[in-house]
Amino acid sequence: MKKIAVLLFMFPSLLMAQEESNVQDQIMGIVGFYANRVGQLAEAIPEEKYDWRPAEGIRSAGEAVMHVAQANYWLSIKWGPNYLLKSIL
């Protein structure tokens, strides 16, 4: 019994493996929800307004949408093909 306890303390990642996947699922669910919302917002913005920026040195509307899309894509590929968002395919 003592050997099992020592092994569990030496390799705590063995205990966390199932929970980590659940956390990834939850995070990707949240990311997917907001990716969908940003997509709806991007479609609602007229194309000629994508160059608008609220002030000098701040991202334009189009740059902000691209920033979110790139971040979502990076997060999806970082966790593997099972987590690729359907909205970016």
ABEGO torsion letter per residue (X at the ends): XAAAAAAAAABAAAAAAAAAAAAAAAAAAAAAAAAAAAAAAAAABBAAAAABBABBGBBBAAAAAAAAAAAAAAAAAAAEAAABBAAAX
